[in-house]
Each structure stands twice: as C-alpha cells, then as structure tokens.
C-alpha cells in the first residue's frame, strides 16, 4: 500500500501540466535542435501570456514581408539597369542618340541634396540585396542551431567585396556623367567646344556676330549687275534727317563657356571708331522691306563725330542700372544700336569691344571682335533709292 502511494506521487511530479517539467523538456529539445517552431508554440501554449504568443506568431510574417520588399527592390534596380544599358548599347551601335535625362540638371543645381538622396538609395539597395539573399523564416520550419554561423565566412567576404565594387563603380559613373567642379581632369576632361566661326572667345566666354538690323543697304557698284543670288548687304545706310525709319543695330551673341558655379557679368560694351570718311556720291541704297526687330538687350552708342581710335561707351537702355549676366553654359544676345548725332553725312567704320568679369572676381576681361562694321549716315539730298523688280534693281522707292 505504501509503495502504491509513492508511485502515484512520482507520476504527479512528472505530469505534463507541470510548468517546471515542461520548461526543462523544452530547453533540452531546443539545445539539441529537435523542436520546430510549431512544436515550440504548441508546447508553450499554457505557459506564455497571450501578447507573447501573438508576437511569436507575427515574426515569420514580418520577416517574409521584408524579404518580399527586398526582392521587389532588387528587381526594380535590375529593370532600371537594363533600360540604361539598352539605351547606351543602342547609341553605341548607331540606332539612336543618348542624351542625359532632365534629372542631371537637378543634380547640377542641387548637388548636396542629390548626394544625400543618392547615399540613401545606395544604403537601401545594399540592405535590400543583403536581405534578399537571406533565407526566410517560415512557420513550422525547423530552427537552425544558433551555435553555428548562419553564413560561411567566405560568402560574407564575397558579398561585401562585390557590393563595395558595385557602389564604387556606380559612383564613378555618376561623377563622370555629372561632372562636378571638383572632378579631376583625368576623369572629367573638358568637352570639345563647338565655336561660332564669326566670333572670338577665351576660356570663359564666346563673343560672336549674328546679324545686322538695317533699314537700308548701299549698292556700291552698277545696280544692273546684281541678281537675287548676290544682293549687296555689306554696308548699311541710315538717314540722319528721318527719325521715322527703323534703327540700325548690330546683333551679337554671347555664350558662357564656364563649367563652375559662378557666372559672368557683362560690365560694358564699346564701339571703337576705326575710320571716318566722306559719303560717296551718288549714294544708291535699297531696302528689304519689313525686318525683324531685335530688342533683347539693347545698348545705345551715340556717335558725335568722334575721331578714329575713340571708344564710345554703350548705354544699357533695357536696364539702365543693371547688367547682362550669364550663368555657366548660358547664351544670350546683345543688340548694339548706333545713334548718329551729327548734321553732316559720314561713312563710319567701327569694331565692337566687350568687357566682362567673373561674378566672384573684380578682374575685368576684354574681347574685341575682329570684324569691321560699316554704316553710312547720310542726308536725304544724297539719297538715291532703288527697289527690286523681277529680281533686278530699278530706281524708285
């Protein structure tokens, strides 16, 4: 009888409802790696609080969700890289031309913000690549033994090496495409400039001739010798006693050759008198009719019978107290209007000078166009006007 009571007491101590006995059994099985996640949750149903049970159940779903997002991110990167590679390959083969997307303009305007965004992009891509290579934790799956490393050391070194190489490669490509100011010449050589043959330039700016706005042109030789293929436009003409006619303007172009942050400021435009002669007689002239009116950045230069060698300073009539400015790479137009303030006719030969400076420096630079311009200011008494009739000059207005 006493032996039966001792045996019953021993069975009660080893009852599966004993929490201490269950913990001992669970820990023993986990240490040997023989208990699955489902068995662990099922065995601990009666000893874990409800909130801990829910947290354990949510771990596999959260891990699989992050793994799916990482996979989608890697697929997106692969798609973008494929599109870029296809575009570059088509341009190399000759099926198309590759031009930088508009995003590069934003990168050049906001370099700091662009670097921060690019760094975040690289970090997210590195994290996504690492997570996408990690095996997912599924429910009811056998847990790996935590006493052993999950990845071999060689695999980790290979992953780190390849990822670092990819980041450096993409960074190098971005620097070459963006061409930041600090980029060395060995990586970012200066692009080959396509310059206007009608101008002059230095390392900062290009200064060139575009066209002439003139109400009349002179006919130097016999009017009957000209046809529509060789109409004379070398010398302009303007009546000094008729203010109703359109003005005489020399239209010039300017183009910034800079690649840095600071722009250019056009300080002044000058007319350099080269030669002053008498008006030829008779002065035969002709007109093209209606012409385009150039008035973007008008500089007025007043001629008051100055002698050869004189510099006549232009007045920026578009903005009397301002200056024409160029940001790096920008182009603009200068319209020089020569205004005669004389009573007798003259034949004026002149050149144009441009003075500018870099925005952050006080030093002035000067460029002089080699072209010689000629305009004749005449009274109505010396004026003999012609017009085109069936491709030939005939007298009359």
C-alpha positions as CSV (number, residue, x, y, z in Angstrom):
1,X,0.0,0.0,0.0
2,X,2.8,2.4,0.9
3,X,4.6,1.6,-2.4
4,X,1.5,2.4,-4.5
5,X,1.2,5.9,-2.8
6,X,4.9,6.7,-3.5
7,X,4.4,5.6,-7.2
8,X,1.3,7.9,-7.5
9,X,3.2,10.8,-6.1
10,X,6.1,10.3,-8.5
11,X,3.6,10.3,-11.5
12,X,2.1,13.6,-10.3
13,X,5.6,15.2,-10.1
14,X,6.2,14.2,-13.8
15,X,2.8,15.3,-15.0
16,X,2.9,17.1,-18.4
17,X,0.9,20.0,-16.8
18,X,3.8,20.8,-14.5
19,X,5.3,24.1,-15.8
20,X,8.8,23.4,-14.5
21,X,8.8,20.0,-16.1
22,X,7.7,21.5,-19.4
23,X,10.3,24.2,-19.4
24,X,13.0,21.6,-18.7
25,X,11.8,19.5,-21.6
26,X,11.6,22.4,-24.0
27,X,15.0,23.8,-23.2
28,X,16.5,20.3,-23.6
29,X,14.9,19.8,-27.0
30,X,15.9,23.3,-28.2
31,X,19.6,22.7,-27.2
32,X,19.6,19.7,-29.5
33,X,17.8,21.4,-32.3
34,X,15.0,18.8,-32.4
35,X,12.0,21.1,-31.7
36,X,10.3,23.0,-34.5
37,X,8.8,26.5,-34.3
38,X,5.3,25.0,-34.4
39,X,6.1,22.5,-31.7
40,X,7.6,25.2,-29.5
41,X,4.5,27.4,-29.8
42,X,2.2,24.4,-29.2
43,X,4.2,23.2,-26.2
44,X,4.3,26.7,-24.6
45,X,0.6,27.4,-25.1
46,X,-0.2,27.0,-21.4
47,X,2.8,28.9,-20.0
48,X,3.2,32.1,-22.3
49,X,1.0,35.2,-22.0
50,X,-1.4,36.0,-24.8
51,X,0.6,39.0,-26.1
52,X,3.8,37.0,-26.3
53,X,2.1,34.3,-28.2
54,X,0.9,36.9,-30.8
55,X,4.4,38.4,-31.1
56,X,5.9,35.0,-31.8
57,X,3.3,34.2,-34.4
58,X,4.0,37.6,-36.2
59,X,7.7,37.1,-36.5
60,X,7.6,34.8,-39.6
61,X,5.1,37.0,-41.4
62,X,7.1,40.2,-40.7
63,X,10.3,38.6,-41.9
64,X,8.7,37.3,-45.1
65,X,7.2,40.7,-45.8
66,X,10.6,42.4,-45.6
67,X,12.1,39.7,-47.7
68,X,9.4,40.2,-50.4
69,X,10.0,44.0,-50.4
70,X,13.8,43.5,-50.8
71,X,13.2,41.1,-53.8
72,X,10.9,43.7,-55.4
73,X,13.6,46.5,-54.9
74,X,16.3,44.3,-56.5
75,X,14.0,43.6,-59.5
76,X,13.4,47.3,-59.9
77,X,17.1,48.0,-59.9
78,X,17.7,45.3,-62.4
79,X,15.0,46.8,-64.7
80,X,16.5,50.3,-64.4
81,X,20.0,49.0,-65.2
82,X,18.7,47.0,-68.1
83,X,16.9,50.1,-69.6
84,X,20.1,52.2,-69.2
85,X,22.3,49.5,-70.7
86,X,19.9,49.1,-73.7
87,X,19.9,52.9,-74.3
88,X,23.7,53.1,-74.2
89,X,24.1,50.0,-76.4
90,X,21.7,51.4,-79.0
91,X,23.6,54.6,-79.1
92,X,26.9,52.8,-79.5
93,X,25.6,50.6,-82.3
94,X,24.0,53.6,-84.0
95,X,20.3,53.0,-83.6
96,X,19.8,56.2,-81.5
97,X,21.4,59.0,-79.6
98,X,21.9,59.1,-75.9
99,X,21.3,62.4,-74.1
100,X,21.4,63.0,-70.3
101,X,18.0,62.9,-68.7
102,X,16.5,66.0,-67.1
103,X,17.4,64.7,-63.7
104,X,21.0,65.6,-64.3
105,X,20.0,69.3,-64.4
106,X,18.5,68.9,-61.0
107,X,21.7,67.2,-59.8
108,X,23.8,70.1,-61.0
109,X,21.5,72.7,-59.4
110,X,21.2,70.9,-56.0
111,X,24.4,68.9,-55.6
112,X,24.1,68.5,-51.8
113,X,20.6,67.2,-51.8
114,X,21.4,64.9,-54.7
115,X,24.4,63.4,-52.8
116,X,22.2,62.7,-49.7
117,X,19.4,61.1,-51.8
118,X,22.0,59.0,-53.7
119,X,23.6,57.8,-50.5
120,X,20.2,56.8,-49.1
121,X,19.5,55.0,-52.4
122,X,22.7,53.1,-52.2
123,X,22.2,52.1,-48.5
124,X,18.6,50.9,-49.2
125,X,19.9,48.9,-52.2
126,X,22.7,47.4,-50.1
127,X,20.2,46.4,-47.4
128,X,17.7,45.0,-49.9
129,X,20.4,43.0,-51.6
130,X,21.6,41.5,-48.3
131,X,18.1,40.7,-47.1
132,X,17.1,39.2,-50.4
133,X,19.9,36.6,-50.1
134,X,18.9,35.7,-46.6
135,X,16.6,32.6,-46.2
136,X,13.1,33.4,-44.9
137,X,11.8,32.0,-41.7
138,X,8.6,30.0,-42.4
139,X,6.1,28.7,-39.9
140,X,6.6,25.1,-38.6
141,X,10.1,25.1,-40.1
142,X,13.0,23.6,-38.2
143,X,15.0,26.3,-36.5
144,X,18.7,26.3,-37.3
145,X,21.1,25.6,-34.5
146,X,22.3,29.0,-33.2
147,X,25.6,27.6,-32.0
148,X,26.8,27.6,-35.7
149,X,27.1,30.6,-38.0
150,X,24.3,31.1,-40.5
151,X,26.6,32.1,-43.4
152,X,30.1,30.9,-44.1
153,X,32.9,33.5,-43.7
154,X,33.9,33.3,-47.3
155,X,30.4,34.0,-48.5
156,X,30.2,37.1,-46.3
157,X,33.6,38.4,-47.6
158,X,32.4,37.8,-51.2
159,X,29.2,39.7,-50.6
160,X,30.9,42.6,-49.1
161,X,33.6,42.8,-51.8
162,X,31.1,42.6,-54.7
163,X,28.7,45.2,-53.1
164,X,31.6,47.6,-52.4
165,X,32.8,47.2,-56.0
166,X,29.3,47.9,-57.4
167,X,28.9,51.0,-55.2
168,X,32.3,52.3,-56.3
169,X,31.5,51.6,-60.0
170,X,28.2,53.4,-59.9
171,X,29.8,56.3,-58.0
172,X,32.5,56.6,-60.7
173,X,29.9,56.6,-63.5
174,X,27.8,59.3,-61.7
175,X,30.9,61.5,-61.2
176,X,31.8,61.2,-64.9
177,X,28.2,62.0,-66.0
178,X,27.5,64.8,-63.6
179,X,31.0,66.4,-63.9
180,X,31.1,68.2,-60.5
181,X,33.5,71.2,-60.2
182,X,36.0,69.1,-58.1
183,X,36.2,66.3,-60.6
184,X,39.9,65.9,-61.8
185,X,40.7,66.5,-65.5
186,X,41.8,62.8,-65.8
187,X,38.2,61.7,-65.1
188,X,36.3,64.7,-66.4
189,X,38.1,66.1,-69.4
190,X,36.7,69.4,-70.8
191,X,34.2,68.7,-73.6
192,X,35.2,69.7,-77.1
193,X,33.8,73.1,-77.8
194,X,31.8,73.8,-81.0
195,X,32.6,77.5,-81.5
196,X,31.0,80.1,-83.8
197,X,33.3,80.9,-86.8
198,X,32.1,84.5,-86.7
199,X,33.4,85.3,-83.3
200,X,36.1,85.3,-80.7
201,X,36.5,83.5,-77.4
202,X,38.6,82.9,-74.3
203,X,38.3,80.3,-71.5
204,X,35.1,82.0,-70.1
205,X,33.0,83.4,-72.9
206,X,32.4,83.3,-76.6
207,X,31.6,86.6,-78.4
208,X,30.3,86.4,-82.0
209,X,28.4,88.2,-84.7
210,X,24.9,87.2,-85.6
211,X,23.2,89.6,-88.0
212,X,22.5,93.3,-88.9
213,X,19.2,95.1,-88.5
214,X,19.3,97.9,-91.0
215,X,16.6,99.8,-92.8
216,X,18.7,100.2,-96.0
217,X,21.9,98.8,-97.6
218,X,24.1,100.5,-100.1
219,X,24.6,99.5,-103.7
220,X,28.4,100.1,-104.3
221,X,28.5,99.0,-108.0
222,X,26.3,99.2,-111.0
223,X,22.7,98.3,-109.9
224,X,22.1,96.3,-113.1
225,X,24.9,93.9,-112.2
226,X,23.2,92.4,-109.2
227,X,20.7,89.5,-109.0
228,X,18.8,87.8,-106.2
229,X,21.7,85.5,-105.5
230,X,24.2,88.3,-104.7
231,X,22.3,91.2,-103.2
232,X,24.7,93.7,-101.5
233,X,24.5,93.7,-97.7
234,X,28.0,94.6,-96.6
235,X,27.3,98.3,-95.9
236,X,24.3,99.7,-94.1
237,X,22.8,103.1,-94.6
238,X,20.6,105.4,-92.4
239,X,19.1,108.8,-93.0
240,X,20.1,111.3,-90.2
241,X,17.2,113.6,-91.1
242,X,14.5,111.0,-90.9
243,X,13.6,109.7,-87.4
244,X,10.7,107.6,-88.6
245,X,12.9,104.9,-90.1
246,X,13.8,101.8,-88.1
247,X,17.1,101.9,-86.2
248,X,20.4,100.5,-87.2
249,X,21.6,97.7,-84.9
250,X,24.4,95.2,-84.8
251,X,23.1,91.9,-83.3
252,X,25.8,90.0,-81.4
253,X,25.8,86.7,-79.4
254,X,27.4,85.8,-76.2
255,X,27.8,82.3,-74.8
256,X,29.3,81.3,-71.4
257,X,31.9,78.6,-71.6
258,X,32.1,78.1,-67.8
259,X,31.6,74.9,-66.0
260,X,31.8,76.1,-62.4
261,X,29.3,77.7,-60.0
262,X,30.0,81.3,-60.7
263,X,28.5,83.2,-63.7
264,X,29.7,86.1,-65.8
265,X,28.7,89.8,-65.6
266,X,28.9,91.9,-68.8
267,X,30.3,95.2,-67.5
268,X,30.4,97.3,-70.7
269,X,30.1,97.3,-74.5
270,X,32.2,99.8,-76.5
271,X,32.2,101.0,-80.1
272,X,35.8,101.5,-81.3
273,X,36.0,104.0,-84.2
274,X,38.4,102.7,-86.8
275,X,37.8,105.1,-89.8
276,X,35.6,108.0,-90.8
277,X,35.4,109.0,-94.4
278,X,33.1,111.1,-96.7
279,X,29.8,109.8,-98.0
280,X,30.1,108.6,-101.6
281,X,28.0,110.4,-104.2
282,X,25.6,109.3,-105.5
283,X,24.6,107.1,-102.6
284,X,22.5,104.3,-104.1
285,X,20.5,102.3,-101.5
286,X,17.9,99.6,-101.3
287,X,15.7,98.0,-98.6
288,X,14.4,94.5,-97.9
289,X,11.1,95.8,-96.5
290,X,9.9,94.5,-93.2
291,X,12.6,93.2,-90.9
292,X,12.7,91.5,-87.5
293,X,13.1,93.9,-84.6
294,X,15.9,92.8,-82.3
295,X,15.5,94.3,-78.8
296,X,16.6,91.7,-76.2
297,X,19.5,93.6,-74.6
298,X,19.7,97.0,-76.3
299,X,22.9,99.1,-75.9
300,X,22.7,102.6,-77.4
301,X,26.0,104.1,-78.7
302,X,25.9,107.8,-79.6
303,X,28.2,109.0,-82.4
304,X,29.1,112.7,-82.0
305,X,31.7,113.0,-84.8
306,X,34.4,111.2,-82.7
307,X,37.7,110.6,-84.4
308,X,39.4,107.3,-85.2
309,X,40.7,105.4,-82.2
310,X,37.9,106.7,-79.9
311,X,36.0,104.3,-77.7
312,X,32.3,105.1,-77.4
313,X,30.7,103.5,-74.3
314,X,27.3,101.9,-74.7
315,X,24.3,102.7,-72.5
316,X,22.3,99.6,-71.5
317,X,18.9,101.0,-72.3
318,X,17.0,97.8,-71.5
319,X,18.0,98.1,-67.8
320,X,19.9,101.4,-67.2
321,X,21.1,100.4,-63.8
322,X,21.6,96.7,-64.5
323,X,24.0,94.3,-66.2
324,X,23.6,91.4,-68.5
325,X,24.5,88.2,-66.6
326,X,25.2,84.7,-67.8
327,X,25.1,81.5,-65.7
328,X,27.5,78.8,-66.7
329,X,26.6,77.4,-70.1
330,X,24.0,80.1,-70.9
331,X,23.7,82.0,-74.1
332,X,22.2,85.5,-74.7
333,X,22.0,88.3,-77.2
334,X,23.4,91.9,-77.3
335,X,21.8,94.5,-79.7
336,X,24.0,97.5,-80.3
337,X,22.1,100.5,-81.7
338,X,24.4,103.1,-83.2
339,X,22.6,106.5,-83.0
340,X,24.1,109.4,-85.1
341,X,24.1,112.9,-83.5
342,X,25.6,114.7,-86.5
343,X,24.3,117.1,-89.1
344,X,26.6,116.1,-92.0
345,X,26.8,112.7,-93.5
346,X,29.8,110.4,-92.8
347,X,30.9,106.8,-93.6
348,X,31.7,105.1,-90.3
349,X,33.9,102.1,-89.9
350,X,34.0,100.5,-86.4
351,X,34.6,97.5,-84.2
352,X,32.9,96.2,-81.0
353,X,34.6,95.5,-77.7
354,X,33.1,93.6,-74.8
355,X,34.3,93.9,-71.2
356,X,33.2,91.4,-68.6
357,X,34.2,89.8,-65.3
358,X,33.6,86.6,-63.4
359,X,30.9,87.1,-60.8
360,X,33.1,86.4,-57.7
361,X,36.2,88.3,-59.0
362,X,36.9,92.0,-59.7
363,X,39.3,91.5,-62.6
364,X,38.0,92.7,-65.9
365,X,38.5,90.9,-69.3
366,X,38.1,92.4,-72.8
367,X,37.3,90.8,-76.1
368,X,37.3,92.6,-79.4
369,X,35.5,91.3,-82.5
370,X,37.9,91.3,-85.5
371,X,35.1,92.1,-87.9
372,X,34.9,95.7,-89.2
373,X,31.3,97.1,-89.5
374,X,30.4,99.9,-91.9
375,X,27.4,102.2,-91.8
376,X,26.8,105.4,-93.8
377,X,24.8,108.2,-92.2
378,X,23.5,110.5,-94.9
379,X,21.1,113.3,-95.6
380,X,18.2,112.9,-97.9
381,X,19.9,115.0,-100.5
382,X,22.5,112.3,-101.2
383,X,19.9,109.6,-101.2
384,X,19.1,107.6,-104.4
385,X,16.7,104.7,-103.6
386,X,16.2,101.5,-105.6
387,X,13.8,98.6,-105.2
388,X,13.7,95.0,-106.6
389,X,11.6,94.3,-109.6
390,X,11.7,90.8,-111.1
391,X,15.0,90.1,-109.4
392,X,16.6,93.4,-110.6
393,X,17.3,96.8,-109.1
394,X,15.2,99.6,-110.6
395,X,15.1,103.2,-109.4
396,X,12.4,104.3,-107.1
397,X,11.1,103.5,-103.6
